[in-house]
């Protein structure tokens, strides 16, 4: 599966870097529809691969970046939701962001952690209870730049989303 992703990403990224996908400008309804479908499909596929492999596959993105799984309580449904995200380590915590690949819509997990800031994080098969801390101001900007250094597309996402992208620290709880 990593080979499949490695084969697909180089063909998609050049179109995205031109400010859109297949000539569709970012920030438009068509872009949000296309990229939203792509994200839902990729996330769904990631969940299937994770379940079938017992969590052994796709622990890292094709460029080597860490994938973590957050489990949050749904603010409306009160159901636990498990979501894979790219993350960067930071002083014993993890930085995550509600970029939604530069879409104008904020991802649902952001609203969940704002309503219920406790949950769990799974990293390389190890699950730990955690607290989600939304970061604002200059610290948010600094942490977002750490994400940009890890995955350059984050710079494009922020430019084109038309909103400030929320940044969170995932702080594992010590036993």
N, C-alpha and C positions, 0 to 999 in steps of 0.2 A: 504494500500500500504506500509506503514511503516513496518507492520508485514512481508510482503513479502520480503522487503529488509533486514530486520533483520534476516529472515530465510535463505536468500541466502548468505549474506556476510560471516558468519562464515565458510561456506563450501568453498568459493573461497579464502579467505585470507590465509589459511594454505598453499595452493599451491603457492601463490604468494610469501610468505615469504621464501620459499625454493629456491628462485632465479629464478623463472619462473612460468609458468602456465601449469599445467598438464604435467610437464617434459620438457616444451619448455623454454630454457634459455632466460632471459631478454636480450635485446640488439640485438636479432636476427630478421630477417625479419618475421619469423613465429610468434614470440611474438608480434611484432608491428601490424601484421595483425589481430591476435586474439584479442588483447587488444583494438586495434582501433575499431574493430567491436563491442566489448563489450561497449566501451565508447559511441560510436555513438548511439547504441541501448538504453543504459541507459539514455543518455541525451535526446534522442527523447521521451522516455517514461516519463521522468521527465517533459518535455515540455507539453505533452498531459495531464498528471495528473494536472499540474499547470493550464492549460487552463480550464479543466473540473471542477476543484474545485474552480475556481476563485482565485487561489493563496493561498488557505487556507491549502493545504496539502504539505508535504515534504519541509517545511521551514528549517528543520534540518536534518542532516545525521543521520543514525541509532545510531551512538555513541553520538549524541547530538551536533555535530559541526554545526555551522551556514552555511546555504546555502544562497548566495547572487546571484542576477541576474544582470549581467552587460549588458548594451546595448551599442554597439559600431558601428561606421560607417565603412562599408566594404571598404577597401582601393582600391579594384578593382571594386566592384559592385556599390559603393555609396549607398548601401541598409543598413538599420539599422538591426543589428544582436543581438539577445538576447541569453545570455549564462549563465547557472547556474554553480556556482563554490563554492568550500569550501573556507571559509575566516576566518581569525582571527582578532579580533579587536586590534587596536594599536593607542593610543593617538588620538581618534576622527576620525581615518581613518580605513580602512580595508586592511589587507595584502592578496594578491592573488598571485598565481604563475602559470606559464605556464609549469607545470610538464607533462601534457599529460599522467599521470599515468606511468611515466618512459619510455615512448617511445622515440625513437631517434628524431622523428619529432616534431617540435615546433607547438603548436596549432595555428590555423588561427587568433584567437582573439588577440594574441600577436602582430602580424604584423599590425592588424587594429589599436590597441591603440598606437603603435609606429608611425603610419602614422597620426592618428587623436586622440590626447590624451584627448579629451573631449567626454563625453557621459553621461550615467546615471547609477545609481545603485539602485536596489530595495531590501530592507531588510524588511522582515516580512510584506510585502504588502505596504510599504511606498517607493515611488519612488522619487529620488533626483538627480539633475544634479551633475556631478562630474568631476574631473580631474584624469587621470591615470598618475602616476609618476613612471617611472622605476628606481629602486634602484640598485646601484652597490657597489662594494668594501666591506669594513667591515660592513657597515650598511646592505647591502644585506644579508651577512652571518648571522648577528644577527637576522634579520627578518625571514630568512629561518628557523633558529633554533626555533623560536616561532611557526612556522607552524609544524615543526617536533614534538614539545611538544604537539601540538593539535592532530595531526594525524601522528602516527609513520611511516606510509608507505612512507611519504615524504623522509625520510632518504634513504630508499631503492630506491626510484625513482631517486634520485640524483646519487647514486652509480652506477646505471645500465643504465642511459640514455646516457652516453657517451658525455654529453654536460653540460655546466653550465645552470641550470634552471633559467629562468628570474623571477624576483620578482618585484611586483608592489605594490604601495600604492594607494588605491582608496580614494581620498580626496573629500568628499562631499563639494559642494559649499554652502556657507552661504548666506541666502537671505538678 
